[in-house]
């Protein structure tokens, strides 16, 4: 049975991220796009548990890592998830904090 990321130590999380990265690279090489996307999402989740949610404040706007044109305004925090809205969107959604960067 797999352990929850919230129950893993920092070392276990880093090991999991390394394994997921390796699996993602293999899936990418084999051209299995959907499997690659799953591993990327799992890595983002694991990385979120290595971050401090207190570094993210409701009301502030952040940009998505690797997507400088896409921003996200946080309404509230729930653990390692930031709930809010993307720019030009009416839909509220939750994203792992590892996908967000401070706007410069």
TILUMVEX-83288 format. One line per field, with one value per residue: x negated, y, z of N, C-alpha, C, O in turn. Coordinates in Angstrom, 1 decimal. Each point is the difference from the previous one (the first is absolute). Example, Ala and Ser with C-alpha at 12.3 -4.5 7.8 and 13.67 -1.06 7.14 Angstrom:
<atoms>
n_c1: c(-13.2  1.4);
n_c2: c(-5.7  1.1);
n_c3: c(7.8  -1.4);
ca_c1: c(0.9  -0.9);
ca_c2: c(1.2  1.1);
ca_c3: c(0.0  0.0);
c_c1: c(-0.9  0.8);
c_c2: c(1.2  1.1);
c_c3: c(0.0  0.8);
o_c1: c(-1.0  -0.5);
o_c2: c(0.0  1.1);
o_c3: c(0.7  0.1);
</atoms>
This chain:
<atoms>
n_c1: c(-0.8  1.4  -2.2  1.1  0.8  2.2  0.2  0.1  -1.6  -1.1  -0.8  1.4  0.2  -1.5  0.2  1.4  -0.7  -1.4  1.0  0.8  -1.5  -0.6  1.3  -0.4  -1.8  0.2  1.0  -1.3  -1.4  1.2  -0.6  -1.0  1.0  1.4  -1.1  -0.5  1.7  0.4  -1.3  0.7  1.7  -0.5  -0.9  1.4  1.0  -1.0  0.1  1.9  -0.2  -0.7  2.1  -0.9  1.3  -1.4  -0.9  1.6  -0.2  1.2  1.0  -1.2  -1.3  1.0  -2.2  1.0  -0.2  -1.6  1.1  -1.8  0.5  -1.1  2.0  -1.1  2.2  -1.6  1.1  -0.6  -0.5  -1.0  -0.7  0.0  1.9  -0.7  1.1  0.7  -0.9  0.8  -2.1  1.1  -0.5  1.5  -1.2  1.6  -2.0  0.0  -1.2  -0.9  -0.2  0.2  2.2  -0.1  0.6  -1.8  1.9  -0.7);
n_c2: c(-1.2  0.9  0.6  0.3  1.2  -0.1  -1.9  1.1  -1.6  1.3  -0.9  -0.3  1.9  0.4  -1.2  0.7  1.7  -0.6  -0.8  1.5  0.9  -1.3  0.0  1.8  -0.1  -1.3  0.9  1.3  -1.0  -0.5  2.0  -0.6  0.7  -1.5  -1.5  0.4  0.0  -2.1  -0.9  0.6  -1.2  -1.9  0.2  0.3  -1.8  -1.4  0.6  -0.7  -2.2  0.5  0.1  2.0  -1.6  -0.5  -1.7  -1.4  1.8  -0.6  -0.7  -1.7  1.6  -1.8  -0.3  -0.2  -1.5  1.6  1.0  0.5  -1.4  -1.8  1.1  0.5  0.1  0.6  -1.9  -2.0  0.1  -1.4  0.7  -2.1  0.1  0.3  1.0  -0.8  2.0  -1.4  0.4  1.9  0.0  -1.2  -1.1  -0.7  0.8  -2.2  1.4  -1.7  -0.2  -2.2  0.1  0.0  1.7  0.3  1.1  -0.2);
n_c3: c(0.0  -1.5  -0.1  1.9  -1.8  0.1  -1.2  -2.0  0.1  1.4  1.8  1.7  1.3  1.6  1.8  1.6  1.3  1.7  1.9  1.4  1.3  1.8  1.9  1.4  1.4  1.8  1.8  1.3  1.4  1.8  0.9  1.9  -1.9  -0.9  -1.2  -2.1  -1.5  -0.8  -1.6  -2.0  -0.9  -1.0  -2.0  -1.6  -0.7  -1.4  -2.2  -0.9  -0.4  -2.1  -0.8  -0.2  1.0  1.7  -1.2  0.8  -1.4  1.8  -1.9  0.9  -1.0  -0.8  0.1  -2.0  1.5  -0.3  1.8  -1.2  -1.6  0.7  -0.1  1.9  -0.3  1.4  -0.3  -0.9  2.2  -1.5  2.0  -0.9  1.1  -2.2  1.8  -2.0  -0.2  -1.6  -0.6  0.6  2.2  -1.1  -1.6  1.4  0.5  -0.3  1.2  -1.2  2.2  0.0  0.2  2.3  -1.3  1.3  0.6  -2.2);
ca_c1: c(0.8  -0.8  0.2  0.4  -1.1  0.1  -0.6  -1.4  -1.0  -0.6  -0.8  0.9  0.6  -1.1  -0.1  1.2  -0.1  -1.0  0.5  1.1  -0.7  -0.6  1.1  0.5  -0.9  0.3  1.3  -0.2  -0.8  0.8  1.1  1.2  0.2  0.8  -0.7  -0.9  0.8  0.3  -1.2  -0.3  1.0  -0.4  -1.2  0.5  0.6  -1.1  -0.8  0.8  -0.2  -1.3  0.1  0.7  1.3  0.0  -0.6  1.0  1.0  1.3  0.0  -1.2  0.0  -1.2  0.0  -0.2  -1.4  -0.2  1.0  0.0  1.2  1.1  -0.1  1.0  0.2  0.4  1.1  -0.4  -0.9  0.4  -1.2  -1.0  0.8  0.5  1.2  0.2  0.4  -0.9  0.4  1.0  0.9  1.0  0.0  -1.0  -0.7  -1.1  -1.2  -1.0  -0.8  -1.2  0.2  0.1  -1.2  0.4  -0.2  -1.1);
ca_c2: c(1.2  1.2  1.0  1.4  0.9  0.8  -0.8  -0.3  0.9  0.8  -1.0  -0.9  0.8  0.2  -1.3  -0.2  0.9  -0.5  -1.2  0.5  0.7  -1.0  -0.6  0.9  0.0  -1.2  0.1  1.0  -0.6  -0.9  0.7  -0.2  1.3  0.0  -0.6  1.1  1.0  -0.5  0.1  1.4  0.5  -0.6  0.7  1.3  -0.3  -0.4  1.2  0.9  -0.4  0.5  1.4  0.6  0.7  1.3  0.9  0.4  0.8  0.3  1.4  0.3  -0.6  -0.8  -0.5  -1.4  -0.3  -0.4  0.6  1.4  0.8  -0.6  0.3  -0.7  0.8  -0.9  0.4  -0.6  -1.1  -1.2  -0.9  0.4  0.4  1.4  0.1  1.3  0.1  0.4  1.2  -0.2  -1.2  0.1  -1.3  -0.1  -1.3  -0.2  -0.4  -0.2  1.2  -0.2  0.5  1.5  0.8  1.4  0.9  1.0);
ca_c3: c(0.0  -0.1  1.2  -0.3  0.1  1.2  1.1  -0.3  0.4  -1.1  -0.8  -0.8  -1.1  -1.0  -0.6  -0.9  -1.1  -0.9  -0.7  -0.9  -1.1  -0.9  -0.7  -0.9  -1.2  -0.7  -0.7  -1.1  -1.0  -0.6  -0.7  0.7  0.5  1.2  1.1  0.3  0.7  1.4  0.8  0.2  1.0  1.3  0.4  0.5  1.4  1.0  0.2  0.8  1.4  0.4  0.1  1.2  -0.4  0.6  -1.0  -1.0  0.7  -0.7  -0.6  -0.8  -1.3  -0.3  -1.4  -0.1  -0.3  -1.4  -0.8  0.5  -0.4  0.7  1.4  0.9  1.2  1.1  0.9  1.3  0.0  0.7  0.0  -1.1  -1.1  0.0  -0.7  -0.6  -1.4  -1.0  -0.7  -1.1  0.2  1.1  0.8  1.1  -0.1  0.9  -0.6  1.0  0.1  -0.8  -1.4  0.0  0.2  0.2  -1.2  0.2);
c_c1: c(-0.9  0.3  0.4  -1.2  0.0  -0.7  -1.5  -1.0  -0.6  -0.8  0.8  0.7  -1.0  -0.3  1.1  0.0  -1.0  0.5  1.1  -0.7  -0.6  1.2  0.6  -0.9  0.1  1.3  -0.1  -0.7  0.8  1.2  1.3  0.3  0.9  -0.6  -1.0  0.7  0.4  -1.2  -0.3  0.9  -0.4  -1.2  0.4  0.6  -1.1  -0.8  0.7  -0.2  -1.4  0.0  0.8  1.2  0.1  -0.7  0.9  1.2  1.3  0.0  -1.1  0.1  -1.4  0.1  -0.3  -1.5  -0.1  1.0  0.1  1.3  1.2  -0.1  1.2  0.1  0.6  1.1  -0.2  -0.9  0.7  -1.1  -1.0  0.7  0.4  1.3  0.2  0.3  -1.2  0.4  1.0  0.9  0.9  0.0  -1.1  -0.5  -1.1  -1.2  -1.1  -1.0  -1.4  0.1  0.0  -1.4  0.5  -0.2  -1.1  0.4);
c_c2: c(1.3  0.9  1.3  0.9  0.8  -0.8  -0.3  1.0  0.7  -1.0  -0.9  0.8  0.2  -1.2  -0.2  0.9  -0.5  -1.2  0.5  0.7  -1.0  -0.7  1.0  0.1  -1.2  0.1  1.0  -0.6  -1.0  0.6  -0.2  1.3  0.1  -0.5  1.1  1.1  -0.4  0.1  1.5  0.5  -0.6  0.6  1.4  -0.2  -0.2  1.3  1.0  -0.3  0.3  1.5  0.5  0.7  1.5  1.0  0.5  0.6  0.2  1.5  0.4  -0.8  -0.6  -0.4  -1.5  -0.2  -0.5  0.6  1.5  0.8  -0.5  0.4  -0.6  0.9  -1.0  0.6  -0.5  -1.2  -1.2  -1.0  0.5  0.4  1.5  0.0  1.5  0.0  0.5  1.4  -0.3  -1.2  0.3  -1.3  0.0  -1.4  -0.1  -0.4  -0.2  1.2  -0.1  0.5  1.5  0.6  1.4  0.8  1.0  1.4);
c_c3: c(0.0  1.2  -0.6  0.0  1.3  1.2  -0.2  0.6  -1.2  -0.9  -0.8  -1.1  -1.1  -0.8  -1.0  -1.2  -1.1  -0.8  -1.0  -1.2  -1.0  -0.8  -1.1  -1.3  -0.9  -0.8  -1.2  -1.2  -0.8  -0.7  0.7  0.7  1.3  1.3  0.5  0.9  1.4  0.9  0.3  1.1  1.4  0.5  0.6  1.4  1.0  0.3  0.9  1.5  0.5  0.2  1.2  -0.5  0.5  -0.9  -1.0  0.7  -0.8  -0.4  -0.9  -1.3  -0.3  -1.5  0.0  -0.4  -1.5  -0.9  0.4  -0.3  0.8  1.5  0.8  1.3  1.1  0.8  1.4  -0.1  0.7  -0.1  -1.0  -1.3  0.1  -0.8  -0.5  -1.4  -0.9  -0.6  -1.1  0.2  1.1  0.9  1.0  -0.1  1.1  -0.7  1.1  0.0  -0.7  -1.4  0.0  0.3  0.3  -1.2  0.3  -0.5);
o_c1: c(-1.0  1.1  -0.4  -0.9  -1.1  -0.3  -0.6  0.4  0.3  0.0  -0.3  0.1  0.3  -0.2  -0.2  0.3  0.2  -0.2  0.0  0.5  0.1  -0.2  0.4  0.5  0.0  0.0  0.5  0.3  -0.2  0.8  1.1  -0.3  -0.3  0.2  -0.2  -0.6  -0.1  0.1  -0.5  -0.5  0.1  -0.1  -0.5  -0.2  0.1  -0.4  -0.6  0.1  -0.2  -1.0  0.7  -0.1  0.7  0.2  -0.3  0.5  -0.1  -0.4  0.1  0.7  -1.0  1.1  -0.6  -0.5  0.8  -0.1  0.9  0.3  1.0  -1.0  0.9  -1.0  1.0  0.0  0.2  -0.1  0.7  -0.1  -0.4  -0.6  0.5  0.0  -0.3  0.6  -0.8  1.2  -0.1  0.6  -0.3  0.6  -1.2  0.7  -0.4  0.0  0.0  -0.2  -0.6  -1.0  0.0  -0.8  1.0  -1.0  -0.1  -0.9);
o_c2: c(0.0  0.1  0.4  -0.2  0.3  0.6  -0.7  1.2  -0.3  0.1  -0.2  -0.6  -0.1  0.0  -0.5  -0.4  0.1  -0.1  -0.6  -0.2  0.2  -0.3  -0.5  0.1  0.1  -0.4  -0.2  0.2  -0.2  -0.7  0.2  0.2  0.7  0.5  0.2  0.4  0.8  0.5  0.3  0.8  0.7  0.2  0.4  0.8  0.5  0.2  0.7  1.0  -0.1  0.6  -0.8  1.1  0.8  1.3  0.9  -0.6  0.4  0.9  0.9  -1.0  0.6  0.0  -0.5  0.6  -0.9  -0.2  0.3  1.0  0.7  -0.4  -0.5  0.3  -0.6  1.1  0.7  -0.5  0.2  -0.7  1.2  0.1  0.4  -0.5  0.9  -1.0  0.8  0.3  -1.0  -0.5  0.7  0.1  0.3  -1.0  1.0  -0.9  0.7  0.6  1.0  0.2  0.6  -0.5  0.5  -0.2  0.5  0.9);
o_c3: c(0.7  0.5  -1.1  0.9  0.5  1.0  0.8  0.2  -1.1  -1.2  -1.2  -1.1  -1.2  -1.2  -1.1  -1.1  -1.2  -1.2  -1.1  -1.1  -1.2  -1.2  -1.1  -1.1  -1.2  -1.2  -1.0  -1.1  -1.2  -0.7  -0.6  1.2  0.9  1.0  1.2  1.0  1.0  1.1  1.1  0.9  1.0  1.2  1.0  0.8  1.1  1.2  0.8  0.8  1.2  0.5  0.6  -0.7  -0.6  0.2  -0.8  1.0  -1.2  0.8  -0.8  -0.1  0.3  -0.6  1.0  -0.9  -0.4  -1.3  0.8  0.6  0.0  0.7  -0.6  0.6  -0.3  0.4  1.0  -1.1  1.0  -1.0  0.0  -1.0  1.1  -1.2  0.7  -0.5  0.4  0.1  -0.7  -0.9  1.0  1.1  -0.2  -0.2  0.5  -0.9  1.0  -1.1  -0.3  -0.7  -1.1  0.8  -0.5  -0.8  1.2  0.1);
</atoms>
